[in-house]
Amino acid sequence: MSYLLHVDSSALGEASISRQVARSFLDGWQGTVVHRDLAAAPVPHLSAAGITARVTDPAQHTDEQAAAAALQDELIEEFLGARAYLFTVPMYNLSMPSVFKAWLDQIVVHGRTFRPSPVAGRPAVLISARGGSYAPGAPNHGFDYVVPTTEAVLGREELLGLDVATVIPELTLAPHTPSLAELLPKHKESMAEAHDRARELAATIATATAA
């Protein structure tokens, strides 16, 4: 079975802007979706057992290594089985949610998902909402450590090699923060553009992967 793997990491549930924009993508997607909600069911952080299990003969695994290897196998097989990917990774304190980093550390494994990468060139959409703006000209420009890092791990040829398109709804605090009230029109514009872009990507990727 070929499917879209949707990995969520926002802790806010239905209130999450990243998830709301992802919904616009999903509404336009034709096909099976496998949803892994890391906020509702976080995977454990990579442990010593998980690292050493990768380089130890399975016949020699301890019980702890065997359990860690089984989890990695489950996550990796789920990742490899997808034909396209949707990641919702909001900005938390300038970086990605720790649950998403934990998932990445479990599935990025030399010889299995990179060097070589069996998924190189497959399409992926990254949706990353943030309370302010980190675009060129904004006071916080240069302090976005979510998108550059995530794009590098997901899209760099030497790593997973996915074909990543990024959607950034920004200024999400404007409706709730009096000091940002003057930026509310820019927030609304950003939201409209994000939803439109998500729908456009869903149509484009669905067509391309169905061919």
C-alpha positions as CSV (number, residue, x, y, z in Angstrom):
1,M,0.0,0.0,0.0
2,S,1.2,3.5,-0.9
3,Y,0.2,6.4,1.3
4,L,0.8,9.9,2.5
5,L,2.6,9.8,5.9
6,H,1.4,12.8,8.0
7,V,3.6,13.4,11.0
8,D,2.2,16.0,13.5
9,S,4.1,17.5,16.3
10,S,2.1,20.5,17.6
11,A,1.0,20.1,21.2
12,L,-2.1,22.4,20.7
13,G,-4.4,19.9,19.0
14,E,-7.2,21.5,16.9
15,A,-6.0,24.9,18.0
16,S,-2.7,24.5,16.3
17,I,-2.3,26.7,13.2
18,S,0.2,24.2,11.7
19,R,-2.5,21.5,12.0
20,Q,-5.2,23.8,10.5
21,V,-3.1,24.6,7.5
22,A,-2.3,20.9,7.2
23,R,-6.0,20.3,7.1
24,S,-6.2,22.4,3.9
25,F,-3.6,20.1,2.4
26,L,-5.4,16.9,3.5
27,D,-8.8,18.2,2.3
28,G,-7.3,18.2,-1.2
29,W,-5.4,14.9,-1.0
30,Q,-6.8,11.9,-2.8
31,G,-5.6,8.7,-1.3
32,T,-4.7,6.9,1.9
33,V,-3.2,8.9,4.8
34,V,-1.2,7.3,7.7
35,H,-1.2,9.8,10.6
36,R,1.4,9.7,13.4
37,D,0.5,12.3,16.1
38,L,3.7,12.7,18.1
39,A,2.0,15.0,20.6
40,A,-0.6,12.4,21.4
41,A,1.7,9.4,21.3
42,P,5.4,10.6,21.5
43,V,8.2,8.3,20.6
44,P,11.0,7.9,23.1
45,H,14.2,9.9,22.6
46,L,17.1,7.9,21.1
47,S,18.8,5.9,23.9
48,A,22.1,4.1,24.2
49,A,20.3,0.9,23.6
50,G,18.8,2.3,20.3
51,I,22.2,3.5,19.1
52,T,24.2,0.3,19.9
53,A,21.4,-1.9,18.6
54,R,22.2,-0.6,15.1
55,V,25.7,-1.9,15.1
56,T,25.2,-5.1,17.1
57,D,24.3,-8.5,15.7
58,P,20.5,-9.0,16.5
59,A,21.3,-12.4,17.9
60,Q,23.4,-10.6,20.5
61,H,20.8,-7.9,21.4
62,T,19.9,-7.4,25.1
63,D,16.2,-7.1,25.9
64,E,16.6,-3.3,25.9
65,Q,18.3,-3.3,22.5
66,A,15.7,-5.6,21.0
67,A,12.9,-3.3,22.2
68,A,14.7,-0.2,20.9
69,A,15.4,-1.9,17.5
70,A,11.8,-3.0,17.2
71,L,10.6,0.5,17.6
72,Q,13.1,1.9,15.1
73,D,12.0,-0.8,12.6
74,E,8.4,0.1,13.0
75,L,9.0,3.8,12.4
76,I,11.4,3.3,9.6
77,E,9.2,0.9,7.7
78,E,6.3,3.3,8.1
79,F,8.5,6.1,6.7
80,L,9.8,4.1,3.8
81,G,6.4,2.9,2.8
82,A,5.0,6.4,2.0
83,R,5.0,7.9,-1.4
84,A,4.7,11.5,0.0
85,Y,5.0,13.2,3.3
86,L,3.3,16.0,5.3
87,F,5.1,17.3,8.4
88,T,3.6,19.9,10.8
89,V,6.5,21.3,12.8
90,P,5.7,24.6,14.6
91,M,8.4,26.8,16.1
92,Y,8.9,26.3,19.9
93,N,11.5,28.6,21.4
94,L,13.2,29.1,18.0
95,S,13.5,25.4,17.3
96,M,11.4,22.3,16.5
97,P,9.2,20.5,19.1
98,S,11.3,17.9,21.0
99,V,8.9,15.2,20.0
100,F,9.7,15.8,16.3
101,K,13.4,15.7,17.0
102,A,13.0,12.4,18.8
103,W,11.2,11.0,15.8
104,L,13.9,12.2,13.4
105,D,16.6,10.6,15.5
106,Q,14.8,7.3,15.5
107,I,14.3,7.1,11.7
108,V,17.6,8.7,10.4
109,V,19.7,5.6,10.2
110,H,22.9,5.2,8.1
111,G,22.4,2.5,5.4
112,R,18.6,2.3,5.9
113,T,17.2,5.8,5.3
114,F,20.3,7.7,4.2
115,R,23.6,6.9,2.4
116,P,21.8,5.7,0.4
117,S,18.4,7.2,0.8
118,P,15.6,4.9,-0.6
119,V,13.2,7.9,-0.5
120,A,15.3,10.4,-2.3
121,G,13.2,12.7,-4.5
122,R,9.9,11.8,-3.0
123,P,7.7,14.9,-2.3
124,A,7.3,16.3,1.2
125,V,5.5,19.4,2.6
126,L,6.7,21.1,5.7
127,I,4.3,23.4,7.5
128,S,5.8,25.5,10.3
129,A,3.7,28.1,12.1
130,R,5.3,30.7,14.3
131,G,4.0,33.5,16.6
132,G,6.1,36.2,15.1
133,S,8.0,36.8,11.8
134,Y,11.5,35.6,11.0
135,A,11.4,36.8,7.4
136,P,14.1,39.1,5.9
137,G,13.6,42.6,7.3
138,A,11.9,41.4,10.5
139,P,13.7,42.0,13.9
140,N,13.9,38.3,14.4
141,H,15.4,37.5,11.0
142,G,18.1,34.9,11.4
143,F,16.7,33.3,14.5
144,D,14.6,30.6,12.8
145,Y,16.3,27.3,13.8
146,V,13.3,25.2,12.7
147,V,13.0,25.5,9.0
148,P,16.7,25.5,8.0
149,T,17.4,22.5,10.2
150,T,14.4,20.5,9.3
151,E,14.8,21.3,5.6
152,A,18.4,20.1,5.8
153,V,17.6,16.8,7.5
154,L,14.6,16.1,5.3
155,G,15.9,17.4,2.0
156,R,19.7,17.4,1.9
157,E,21.0,14.9,-0.6
158,E,23.4,13.4,1.9
159,L,20.6,12.7,4.3
160,L,17.0,11.8,3.5
161,G,16.9,13.6,0.2
162,L,13.2,14.4,0.0
163,D,11.9,17.1,-2.3
164,V,10.7,19.5,0.4
165,A,8.2,22.4,-0.1
166,T,7.8,24.6,3.0
167,V,4.7,26.6,4.0
168,I,5.1,29.2,6.8
169,P,2.0,30.8,8.4
170,E,3.4,33.5,10.6
171,L,2.5,36.2,13.2
172,T,0.0,33.7,14.8
173,L,0.2,35.7,18.1
174,A,-1.1,38.8,16.5
175,P,-4.8,38.1,17.2
176,H,-4.0,37.5,20.9
177,T,-1.2,40.0,21.7
178,P,-2.1,43.7,22.0
179,S,1.4,44.8,21.1
180,L,1.1,42.9,17.8
181,A,-2.4,44.2,16.9
182,E,-1.1,46.4,14.1
183,L,0.3,43.3,12.4
184,L,-3.0,41.5,12.3
185,P,-3.6,42.3,8.6
186,K,-0.2,40.7,7.8
187,H,-1.1,37.7,9.9
188,K,-4.4,37.3,8.0
189,E,-2.6,37.6,4.7
190,S,0.0,35.0,5.7
191,M,-2.8,32.6,6.8
192,A,-4.6,33.0,3.5
193,E,-1.4,32.4,1.5
194,A,-0.5,29.4,3.7
195,H,-3.9,27.7,3.2
196,D,-3.9,28.4,-0.6
197,R,-0.3,27.1,-0.9
198,A,-1.2,23.9,1.0
199,R,-4.2,23.2,-1.2
200,E,-2.1,23.9,-4.3
201,L,0.7,21.5,-3.1
202,A,-1.9,18.8,-2.4
203,A,-3.2,18.9,-5.9
204,T,0.2,19.1,-7.5
205,I,1.7,16.2,-5.5
206,A,-1.4,14.0,-5.8
207,T,-1.2,14.4,-9.6
208,A,2.5,13.8,-9.7
209,T,2.5,10.7,-7.5
210,A,-0.5,9.2,-9.3
211,A,1.3,9.2,-12.6
